[in-house]
Amino acid sequence: GKGSKKGKSGAEGLLQWDSEREKVLQALIQLLQLDIRLLWSLSLVEEEFVSCVTCCCYKLLENPTIGHVKSKPTRDGIIHLLGLSIKKYNHF
């Protein structure tokens, strides 16, 4: 019936997100490694932008499955992003 169809598509969506999450993290890492200051007036990266990226990282770390072995690439990406944010953009 309808219920099983809905549940299945939700599970498929989660599996799709699992596979896309690492690509998104890598894209964010590449973005933060660029000199993105010129995107803002006064050549200063807005704190709101850095906070938006780091907030996503913290939310991902709250996921109970983040400790699983299969989540290691995701964990590594999150740590890399947070490190970049602290080092290049003085996030704390």
N, C-alpha and C positions, 0 to 999 in steps of 0.2 A: 503494500500500500504506500500511501504518501509518506508516512513516518519513516520507513526504511530508506526511501529515496532521499529524503531530506538529510537524514543522518549520514548517508553514504557520501553525498556531495559535500557535506561539511568536513568529513574525514579526508576526502580528496583535496579539499582546499587547504587543510592543515599540512598534508603531505607536500603539496605544491609549495606552500610557504616555507617548509623546512628546506626544500631544495633551492629556493630563491633567496632565502635569508643570507646565506654565505655570499652570494653574488652582490647583494645590496651592501653588506658590510665591506666587501672589497672595493666597491665603487666609492663608498664614503671615505675609506682610507686613502684611495687615490686622490679624491677631491681635497681632503685636508692636507695632503702632502704638497699640493700646488700652492702657488702664491696667490691666494684668493682675496687678498686685501684690496685689490683694485676694484672689486665688485661693490665696495662701499665707499661713500664719500669719506674724506679724511684718511683714506687707506687704512682704516681700522676695522677688523672683523667684528661685527656686532656680537655682543655677549649672548643675545637671544638666539643667534644661529648656533653658536657653540653649545648653549644650553639645550637646544632642541636635539642636537646630535647626541649629546651625553645622556640626556633623559631617556632616549631610545635605548642606549646601551644599558642603563640601570634597569629599565623595564625588562630587557632581555635576560639580564642576570637574575631577575626575580622568578623566571620560569623554572619550575621544579626539575625539568628534564635537562637543564643546562649542565648538571654534574655528570650526565651520562657520557660514556666514552665516545659515542658517535657525535656528541656535541662539541668535541674538542676544537675543531676548526672554527666554530662559532665563538667559543670562549676566547680563543686566540685572537680572533678579529676584534672582539669587543675590547680586550685588553690593549690591543694595538691602537684602536681608536681613542680610548681613554688616555693612553700615554701621549699620543699626538696632541690631544686637546690640552693636556696639562703642559707639555713642553712648548708647543708653538703658540698656544692661545691663552696661556695662564689660567686655565680652568682649575678650579679647586672646589 
